């Protein structure tokens, strides 16, 4: 990115946000970092940004809602969604709402910048290429995430849709995602 590039960084994890901001500034970007979707919406209306980096899970609002809002304010704005809990369903939804790419944390700052430029963000080497067939645990986890997204984050409703007990769903959600 050139020195004049202005990026909006939205992440509620203070340590991660500050580390990523420093790394992006070291690579020549001007970065405005905020902790919530509300702050991001206000800042986005006042300043001209060349790209945005949005965490999927934000306090009080989904990062997906923010992606749609930013895309509505400036169609074509390069937006990269970051998440610690990636799933096919949320990745597809993010892209449908206007995100250019979807990366799992911890994401390399160079990879984020490449994604903002529209370059391929993965598979730089065969070892990094996504595997062909996910494990059954991974498929189940992604299905749960998709149903939870469709239920608007309502765990009780998602449990009813999945046909399982709410507490069982909460235990499944508390686990880290299975490896790909």
Helices and strands as residue ranges (DSSP letters): E 6-10, H 14-26, E 30-34, H 37-46, E 51-55, E 57-58, E 61-62, H 63-73, E 78-83, H 88-96, E 101-104, H 109-116, G 126-128, H 136-150, H 155-162, H 166-174
